[in-house]
Amino acid sequence: MTDTDVTHDDAEVRSGGFISPVAMEDDPAELFAGDTGTLDADVRRVLVRLLQRRFLLADRHTAQWRTLLENQQVVESRLHDLFVHLVVDHDRGIAYKRQVRSAELDVPVLLRDEPYTRAETLVLVHLRTVFQRERGAGETSARVDVEELEATALTYFDPDDTNVAAHQREIRTAVARLAKDGVIEEESEGRYRVTSLVEVVLSTERLTELRGWLQARHDGEGAEEADASADRVAGADVADDDAADTDDADDDEETAP
């Protein structure tokens, strides 16, 4: 045997020195006719959910969160192919996406801008304020009642507008959306716990800007100027965008096996 001879395991070598092909039955199974994808079904579901919804939450989607962490690199790669960033906040247990934007590169925009409404923004400001106050006082959690949210938000509507019932419905709809997004969680009827997601959705800088708008309205600044300020800051959406944020997609609450 010369120095250039190489010993191969018989299981890996067949006639002619070629490695044996993988048996057909060992090929990755197609998930549907003509499937050429390479990701497992569970990983694909996580990828789709990230594109469909604003957030993936560790405590609400336990199985998908675990799948994401186990396959984060490949999920990031697939999103990067679409010019989309993946943000994983391990401390808060939150994952979300951002549209890649560049002055140097022609980037097609996949995710559409969809800011929160005026009522949703008003509710968010109060939620963020309560959360900040309670954390500053050493509390581990913050809770609010829907009546409190409604009463606070109503103070920023036109006092001359007598259609209070319509504004109340608008605020209740805002509360429902924020609950769906995971910013608040209903613990009992009309009683909500504010989650740490509110810090991601509404940064300290954005909160300060919004408070300035609210103060300007309270101090009697012209409605046109105040509303213009509101339009600049009302889009408190963490991702500032969503590809397919379908309202009819259920949250499919998951628990650890």
C-alpha positions as CSV (number, residue, x, y, z in Angstrom):
1,M,0.0,0.0,0.0
2,T,1.5,3.3,-1.1
3,D,1.3,6.6,0.7
4,T,-1.3,7.9,-1.7
5,D,-3.7,5.0,-1.1
6,V,-6.8,6.0,0.8
7,T,-8.9,3.5,2.8
8,H,-12.7,4.0,2.5
9,D,-15.4,2.6,4.5
10,D,-17.1,-0.2,2.5
11,A,-20.5,1.3,3.4
12,E,-19.6,4.5,1.5
13,V,-17.9,3.0,-1.5
14,R,-19.2,1.0,-4.4
15,S,-17.7,-0.2,-7.7
16,G,-15.5,2.3,-9.4
17,G,-14.9,4.3,-6.2
18,F,-18.1,6.3,-6.4
19,I,-20.2,7.1,-3.3
20,S,-23.4,5.3,-3.5
21,P,-26.5,7.4,-4.4
22,V,-29.1,8.0,-1.7
23,A,-31.9,5.6,-1.9
24,M,-35.1,7.1,-3.3
25,E,-37.0,6.2,-0.1
26,D,-34.5,8.4,1.8
27,D,-35.1,11.5,-0.2
28,P,-36.9,14.4,1.6
29,A,-40.6,13.8,1.1
30,E,-42.6,16.3,-1.0
31,L,-45.1,18.3,1.0
32,F,-47.3,18.8,-2.1
33,A,-47.1,17.9,-5.8
34,G,-44.1,19.4,-7.5
35,D,-42.6,20.6,-4.1
36,T,-39.0,21.7,-4.6
37,G,-38.6,23.3,-1.1
38,T,-35.9,22.2,1.3
39,L,-37.3,23.3,4.6
40,D,-39.3,21.0,7.0
41,A,-43.0,21.7,7.3
42,D,-42.7,23.2,10.8
43,V,-40.0,25.7,9.6
44,R,-42.0,26.7,6.6
45,R,-45.0,27.4,8.9
46,V,-42.8,29.7,11.1
47,L,-41.6,31.5,8.0
48,V,-45.1,32.0,6.8
49,R,-46.3,33.2,10.2
50,L,-43.5,35.8,10.3
51,L,-44.6,37.1,7.0
52,Q,-48.3,37.1,7.8
53,R,-48.3,38.5,11.3
54,R,-46.6,41.4,13.1
55,F,-45.1,39.3,15.9
56,L,-44.2,35.8,17.0
57,L,-44.4,35.6,20.8
58,A,-42.6,33.0,22.8
59,D,-45.2,32.7,25.5
60,R,-48.2,32.5,23.1
61,H,-46.6,30.4,20.3
62,T,-44.3,28.1,22.2
63,A,-43.8,25.4,19.6
64,Q,-43.2,27.9,16.7
65,W,-40.8,30.0,18.9
66,R,-38.7,26.9,19.6
67,T,-38.7,26.0,15.9
68,L,-37.6,29.5,15.1
69,L,-34.7,29.4,17.6
70,E,-33.6,26.0,16.3
71,N,-33.6,27.2,12.7
72,Q,-33.0,31.0,13.0
73,Q,-30.1,31.1,10.5
74,V,-32.0,29.5,7.7
75,V,-35.2,31.5,8.4
76,E,-33.1,34.7,8.4
77,S,-31.6,33.7,5.1
78,R,-35.0,33.1,3.5
79,L,-36.2,36.5,4.6
80,H,-33.0,38.2,3.5
81,D,-33.7,36.8,0.0
82,L,-36.9,38.9,0.1
83,F,-35.0,42.0,1.4
84,V,-36.6,41.6,4.9
85,H,-34.8,41.7,8.2
86,L,-35.6,39.3,11.1
87,V,-35.4,40.7,14.6
88,V,-35.4,38.3,17.5
89,D,-35.6,39.8,20.9
90,H,-34.6,36.9,23.2
91,D,-35.0,38.9,26.4
92,R,-38.6,39.8,25.7
93,G,-39.4,36.6,23.7
94,I,-40.5,38.5,20.6
95,A,-39.7,38.1,16.9
96,Y,-40.7,40.4,14.1
97,K,-39.7,41.6,10.7
98,R,-38.5,44.9,9.1
99,Q,-38.4,46.0,5.5
100,V,-34.8,46.4,4.3
101,R,-34.4,50.0,2.9
102,S,-31.2,51.3,1.3
103,A,-30.2,54.4,-0.5
104,E,-27.4,52.5,-2.3
105,L,-29.4,49.5,-3.4
106,D,-32.6,49.2,-5.5
107,V,-34.8,47.3,-3.0
108,P,-38.2,46.2,-4.0
109,V,-40.6,46.8,-1.1
110,L,-42.5,43.7,0.0
111,L,-44.0,45.0,3.2
112,R,-46.6,47.7,3.1
113,D,-46.9,50.5,5.6
114,E,-49.7,50.0,8.0
115,P,-49.5,52.3,11.0
116,Y,-51.8,52.2,14.0
117,T,-54.9,54.3,13.8
118,R,-55.4,57.4,15.9
119,A,-57.4,55.6,18.6
120,E,-54.9,52.7,18.7
121,T,-52.1,55.2,19.1
122,L,-53.9,57.0,22.0
123,V,-54.5,53.7,23.8
124,L,-50.8,52.7,23.2
125,V,-49.6,55.9,24.7
126,H,-51.5,55.2,27.9
127,L,-50.4,51.6,28.0
128,R,-46.8,52.5,27.6
129,T,-47.1,55.2,30.2
130,V,-48.6,52.8,32.7
131,F,-46.0,50.1,31.9
132,Q,-43.2,52.6,32.4
133,R,-44.6,53.9,35.6
134,E,-45.2,50.4,37.1
135,R,-41.7,49.2,36.1
136,G,-40.2,52.4,37.5
137,A,-42.0,51.6,40.8
138,G,-40.4,48.1,40.9
139,E,-43.5,46.3,39.8
140,T,-43.1,43.2,37.6
141,S,-46.3,43.7,35.7
142,A,-48.8,46.4,34.8
143,R,-52.6,46.1,34.5
144,V,-55.3,48.3,33.2
145,D,-59.1,48.2,32.9
146,V,-60.9,48.8,29.6
147,E,-62.9,51.6,31.2
148,E,-59.6,53.4,32.2
149,L,-58.3,53.1,28.6
150,E,-61.6,54.4,27.2
151,A,-61.8,57.3,29.6
152,T,-58.2,58.4,29.0
153,A,-58.5,58.1,25.2
154,L,-61.8,60.0,25.1
155,T,-60.2,63.1,26.6
156,Y,-58.2,63.6,23.4
157,F,-61.2,63.6,21.1
158,D,-63.0,66.9,20.1
159,P,-65.0,67.9,23.2
160,D,-67.6,69.5,20.9
161,D,-68.2,66.2,19.1
162,T,-71.3,64.7,20.7
163,N,-71.0,61.3,19.1
164,V,-69.4,59.7,22.1
165,A,-70.8,56.3,21.4
166,A,-69.0,56.2,18.1
167,H,-65.7,57.1,19.7
168,Q,-66.2,54.5,22.4
169,R,-66.6,51.8,19.8
170,E,-63.5,53.1,18.0
171,I,-61.5,52.8,21.3
172,R,-62.9,49.3,22.0
173,T,-61.9,48.2,18.5
174,A,-58.4,49.6,19.2
175,V,-58.2,47.6,22.4
176,A,-59.3,44.5,20.6
177,R,-56.6,44.9,18.0
178,L,-53.8,45.5,20.5
179,A,-55.0,42.4,22.4
180,K,-54.8,40.5,19.1
181,D,-51.2,41.8,18.5
182,G,-50.2,40.7,22.0
183,V,-49.6,44.2,23.4
184,I,-52.1,43.4,26.1
185,E,-53.6,40.2,27.4
186,E,-57.1,39.9,28.9
187,E,-56.9,38.2,32.3
188,S,-60.5,38.7,33.1
189,E,-63.4,40.4,31.4
190,G,-62.3,44.0,30.8
191,R,-59.0,43.6,32.7
192,Y,-55.7,43.5,30.8
193,R,-52.1,42.9,31.6
194,V,-49.7,45.0,29.6
195,T,-47.0,42.9,28.0
196,S,-43.3,43.9,27.3
197,L,-44.2,44.1,23.7
198,V,-45.5,47.6,24.3
199,E,-41.8,48.7,24.7
200,V,-41.0,47.4,21.3
201,V,-44.1,48.8,19.6
202,L,-43.6,52.2,21.2
203,S,-40.1,53.3,22.0
204,T,-39.2,55.9,24.6
205,E,-38.4,58.4,21.9
206,R,-41.7,57.8,20.1
207,L,-43.5,58.0,23.4
208,T,-41.9,61.4,24.1
209,E,-43.0,62.7,20.7
210,L,-46.5,61.5,21.1
211,R,-46.8,63.1,24.5
212,G,-45.7,66.3,23.0
213,W,-48.5,66.1,20.5
214,L,-51.0,65.3,23.2
215,Q,-49.8,68.2,25.3
216,A,-50.0,70.6,22.3
217,R,-53.7,69.6,21.9
218,H,-54.3,70.1,25.6
219,D,-52.6,73.5,25.5
220,G,-54.9,74.6,22.6
221,E,-52.5,74.4,19.7
222,G,-54.3,74.8,16.4
223,A,-56.0,71.6,15.4
224,E,-54.3,71.5,12.0
225,E,-50.9,71.8,13.5
226,A,-51.6,69.2,16.2
227,D,-53.1,66.7,13.8
228,A,-50.2,67.1,11.4
229,S,-47.9,66.2,14.3
230,A,-50.1,63.2,15.1
231,D,-49.9,62.0,11.5
232,R,-46.1,62.0,11.7
233,V,-46.1,59.8,14.9
234,A,-49.3,57.8,14.9
235,G,-47.6,54.9,13.0
236,A,-46.4,53.1,16.1
237,D,-46.2,49.8,14.3
238,V,-43.0,48.0,15.3
239,A,-42.3,46.8,11.7
240,D,-43.9,49.8,10.0
241,D,-45.1,47.3,7.5
242,D,-46.8,44.0,6.9
243,A,-46.9,41.8,3.9
244,A,-50.1,39.9,4.7
245,D,-51.4,40.9,8.1
246,T,-54.7,39.0,7.6
247,D,-57.3,39.8,10.2
248,D,-59.0,36.4,9.6
249,A,-55.8,34.4,10.5
250,D,-56.3,32.8,13.9
251,D,-53.6,33.1,16.5
252,D,-53.6,29.3,17.0
253,E,-52.5,29.4,20.6
254,E,-49.9,26.8,21.2
255,T,-48.6,25.2,24.4
256,A,-45.5,23.3,25.1
257,P,-45.9,19.5,24.7
